[in-house]
Amino acid sequence: MDIGYTLRRHRLLAGITQAELARRAGTDQANVARIERGEQGPRADTIVRLLDACGADLVVERRQTPEPAIAGRAGALAAHQLELLRYLAFRRVRCVLIGALAERLHGSDIPAGPVDICARSDHLNRRRLDQVRRTIARRKGRTGALSVRFTPPRPIPTHADLHDAAELLLLESGPLFVACADHLIAIRRARARPQDLDAAVRMAVVRRRGPPSWAVPRRLSRRGGYGTLPRR
């Protein structure tokens, strides 16, 4: 939802000025102007109060996620693997999903593998990964196996390159990044084993179909893209 556009639309529908809206909502006209221009992110209670002053209600609905389609499409993602991805998103682990599972999410029929991620190596992110590993240990095999690397696979130069080109998958517990088809193909070709070259060919076929249906348009944040939200 574009808050500024929505507020301006309902204010005009109510036939009132910014000054009158500010008076009704108990705020300043300058604040209303900044919100409508998208220069200020208001708190939830402020949004409710402003819309109420325009005679409108803020309705919150449960977001539809692509999880059912992902879990059910030709067994692309087993339930225990989906659960592990939810843990990673919930703990806000800064990572990109790579490997066979990422390829299957794109639509390849490659055999399933472990949850393979390339993660940031900073101290905070390692602590978050430790929390996920402790959860896996408590679950005693009821989640998927987790494979972690802190340097991107060849020929990807940096983690930032891998992340910036990744597709955004929105799970119930939060966002998760999945390596793009071009990078998955490049990684397979760099390994050059027969099974990797075969997987690269399969991914090339998948790439011609276009972006995956679950991919959400993303807007990079000023802090490097983590915490990204989908456009509304």
N, C-alpha and C positions, 0 to 999 in steps of 0.2 A: 504494500500500500504506500503510495506517495502521500505523505501526511500533508505537505504544503498544498498540493493540488486539491486533495479531498476537503481540507478546511476552507480553502478559497471558494470551491464549488458550492459547498453548503452555506457559506456566508452569503454569496450572491443569490442563491435560491431563497434565502431568508430575507433578502432585500435590505441588508444592514451594512454599514460601513465598518472598517476596521476599528475605528474609535468606539462605535457603539458595541461591537462585539467585545472589545477589551473592557468596556464598562460593565457589561452583563457578566463577564467571566471573572471580573476582579483582577485584571492584569493591565499591563501597559499596551498602548497601541503599537509601540515599537517592537514589542515581543511578538505580537500578532503578525506584523509585517515580516519579521525575520523568519518566523515559522512558515509563512506562506511562500517565501522565497527559497526555502530549503536551507537556510543558513543556521538554523537552530533546531536541535532535536529535543522536543518537549517530553516531559515525563508522561507516563500513562494517565495519571490523574488530571494533568493539564489538558491532554487531548480530550478526555471525557468531558471536562468542564467546558471547553471551547465548543465542542460539537453540541453539547446540551444547550448552550446559549444560542446555537443556530437552529434548535429544534430537531436535532438528529441524535441518534444513538450509536455508540460504538459496539459492534457485535463481534465477538471472538469465536471463531469456529476451528475445529480440529483440522490441521493441515493434512491433506492427502499426500502420502509418500509413495514412491515407486517400489517399496519393499515387497508387496505381494507378487507383483509381476516378476521381479528379480528372482525371488525365491522359487517361483513356480515354473519359470520358463525353461523347459527342457533340463531341469535340475542344475541350472547354472550355478546356483548357490545353495548349499545345504543349510539346514536350519542352524546347526552349530556354528557354521562359518558366519552366517548373518549375525548371530548373537555376539561373536567376537568383534565383528566390525562395529556393532553398536557400542560395545565397551570402549573401543578406541575413540569413537566419536564422542561418547559421553565424557570420557576423561580428557578430551580435547588434546589428544596426542597429535603433534604436528608431524604428519607423515603423508606419503603417497603410496597407494596400493599398486604393486607391480606384480609380475609373474603370471602364472597360469590363471589364477583367479581373476585378475584384472582382464585378461584376454577373454575369459568366459563371460564376464559382465559386458564386454563389448559385443559379444555374439559369436565368438569362436567356439568350435566344438572340441577344442583341446582338452585332454583329460584333466580333471580337477587336481589341484595341488594345495599346499598349505596357504595360510594367509601370509603373504610375503609383502613386507613394507620397507620403504626407504624413509628413515626418520631423521629429524633434526637432532644434532648431538649436544645441544645445550643442556645445562644442568636441570632446568625445570622440566624439559621434555623427557629426560631420562628418568626423573622422578615419576612422571605420569606413566611412562612405560612400566616402571616397577609396580605401580598400582595395578595395571592391567595384568601383569604376570602373576601377581598375588591372587587376583581374581581367578585366573586360569587354574592356578594350583588348588584353590578352594573348590573349584568346580570338578576337579578330578576327571579330566578327559571329556567332560560334557560340552566343552567348547572346542573350536578348531585349533590346530597347531599354529603357533605364531613364529614366523621367521623375520628377524629384524636385521637391517644393515644401516649403517650411518653414512656411508659414502655411496653416491649413485653408481649404478652399474655402467660399464663402458657401453657406448661412447658418450653418455650424457655428462657434460662437464661439471655441473654443480647441482646441488639439491634445488636451488632456486629455479634453474632451467627446467627441471623435472616438474616442479610444483606449478610454475607459471603456465605451462602448457596443459596441465592436467584437467580432466573433466570433473565437475562437481556433482557428487551423489548426495542427495539429501535424505538421511535416515531419520527415524523417529527421535533418536537421541542427539542428532546434530549432523553437521556436514562432514563428508569424508571425500578426499580427493583420490581419483583413479587416473593412473598414467594414460596419456593419450595414445591413440593407435600408432602414430608415427614413432613415438619413443619405444613402445613395446616391440615394434618391428625392428627398430635399430638395435635394441638390446639383444634380440634373438639372433640377428645377423652377425653381431660382433662375437657371439659365442661360437658360431660357425660349426657346431656339431650337427649331424644329420637331423636329429629330432628338432633342433632349434631352427634350422633352415625350413623344415616342414611347417613348424609353427608360424614362422614368418610369412610363409606363403598363405596360410589360412587367414592370418590377420590382414594381409593385403586384400584379400577378398572381402573381409568384413569392412575394411576402411572405405571401400567403394560404395558401401550402403549409406554412408554419411554418419553424423553423430548418433550415439546411442539414444534411445527414446527417454531414458531416465536422466540424461544430462540436464542440469539446471544452469541457465545463464548466470554468470557470476560478476560481481563487482569487487575488484581488489580493494582491500582496506589499505590505509596508509602504513600499516604495520606488517606488510608483506603478504597479505592475502588470507591469513588464518583468521578465523572468525568471520569469514565471508558469508554474506546473506544472499539469498536469491532475489532477483528483481521481481517486483510485483507490479 
